[in-house]
Amino acid sequence: MKQLVIVAHNLRSAHNVGSLLRTAEGLGVQIILTGYTPYPLLAADNRLPHLAHKIHNQIHKTALDAESQPIWQRQESITDAISQLKAEGFTVLALEQTAAALPLPELVLPEKLALIVGREVEGVEPEVLAVCDGAVVIPMFGRKESFNVVQAAAMAMYHWRFVDKQ
C-alpha cells in the first residue's frame, strides 16, 4: 500500500501547521513536525503550559480539530526523522526549488514517499537537502517565484492521492 509522509521542518507559522494538518487529514497523509515547527498539545508536554495552550489554539484555528487526529507526531531532530524514514524503506525527497529538482508531474512515485517541506521564506536548509534522496519542485507559470509551503504540500499530497496512478 502506498504511503506518504510530510515532514514539516522549521515552519514558524502555527496557522500554516494547522492548515497542513487539516489538508493531510483530509487526504490520508501522515505528518512529522520537526525542529522549531509549532505543534499541538502533547500528553506529556514539556513546554510552559500557557505557551503550549496558546500555540495549540492557534493551530486549532486552521486545523479545525485535525490536530486531535492520530495523523501527526513530533520529532525534534530532522536527521533522526529522516534516518528513521529511510530505515522504514521511504524515499526521502525535499519539496524545494533546486537546480536538480525533478518537476512533480515527472516523478514516478515510490511506494513509500516522505516529502520534506521547510521554512516559509528560505525553504529547506542545505544541510537537510544534503541528506535527502533528491528534490522535487512544483512548476511555476506566473510571475511569483514560489508557492506558500502549505499550498505546495497540498498540491503534492493531491498529486500523490489522485493524479499518480502507478
N, C-alpha and C positions, 0 to 999 in steps of 0.2 A: 504494500500500500504506500502510495506517495505521501511524503511528509515535508512540510515546510515550517521552518522556524525563523522568525525575525529576531535578530539581536539588535536592540536599540542601545547604542553606546554613547554616553556623554551628551544626551539631549538635555537642554536646560528647561524647556517649557513643560510644565505639568499638564497644560491643555493639549499639547502635542501627544504626550504619553496617553492621556485619556482617549483622544481620538484614535490613536494607534491601537489601543486595547479594544475599543468598540469595533473598529474595522476588522481586526484579527478575529474577534469572537464571531462576527457575522460570517466570516469566510472559513472558519475552522482552522485557524493558524495559531501556533504556539508562539509566545513572546518570552525572550530573556532580556531583562533590564540590567545593564551593567554600568560600571563607572559611576559618575555623579548623576545619572539619569534619575529623576524623581520616581518614587514608587509608592503604591498604595500601602495602607497599614498591613503589618505582618503580625502574626500571633505573638511572636517574641520580638517585638520591635525595640531596637536599642536607641532610637532617636528620641530627642526630647519630646514628650507627649504633645505639647502644644504645636510644635513644628510638624510632627508626624500627622496630626489631625488636619492641620491647615493644608498640607500637601495632598493628603488623601481627598479632602473636599474639593480642591482644585482639579484633581484628576477626575473625580466623580462628575464634575460639571459637564465634561465632554464624554466620559466613558458611559455615563447613564447606567451604572451597575455592572458593566462588563468587567470592572475591576474586581468584582466579587466572584467571578467565574474562575474555574481552575485552568486558565489558559496561559498564565504568566508565572514566572519565577524571577527571583532577584539573585544575581551573582555579582559580586564586587569586581572580580577580575575578568577582563575581556579575554586575556590569554588563556586563563583556566577554562572559560566558557568555550572558546574555540578548540582547545585541546580535547575537551570532553566531547564536543560535537564530532570532531574528526574521529575520535576513538569509537564513536557510535556509528560511523560509516557515512556521515554527512559530508557533502561537498560544501565548502565554505567560500562564499563569494561576497565581495563588497558591492553594494549598490552605490556606485560612485563614478564620477567622470574622471577617467584616467586615459592616457594615450592608448593603452592596450585593452580598454574595456570593450567587451562584446555587446552590441546592441541587444536589449532584452528579446525582441522578436526573433533573433537569430540563435538564441540559446536553446540547446537541446537540454531540457530539464532532467537532471538526475533524479533517481528515485527518492533520495533524501537530500534536501537542499536547505542550507542555512544562509540567509542574507543578512549582512551587517549593514545597518544604517547608522550614520554618525551625526555629529554636531550640526545644528541648524544652519550655520553660516559657513563654517570651514570644512564640513564633511568629515569623512573617515580619516583619522590620523595616519601618516605614512608608516609608522611602526605597526599599526594594525593591518594596513594593506599588505605589508611585508609577510605576514603570517597567513594571509588568505590564499585560497587556491586560484584566485583570479578576481576579475571585476566585471560587472555588467552595468550598462547605462541605459536609461530611457531616452531615446532620441528626442531632440527638441526641434521644433519647426518655427517658433515665433522669435521674438526679439529677446526674451528673457533667457538667462543662461542656466537656470536651474529650477527645479520644482521644489516645493516645500517637502520636507522629509517625510511627512505622513502621506501626502499625495503620491509621492514616488513609491513609498512602500505599498500603498493601496493599489497602485497600478500593477506592481509586481505580484502582489497577492492575487489579484483578479486574473492576471495572465496565468499564474500557476493553477488556479482553481478551474478556470473556464476556457482559456484560449488554447493552451498547450494540451493536446490530447494524446501524448505519447505514452 
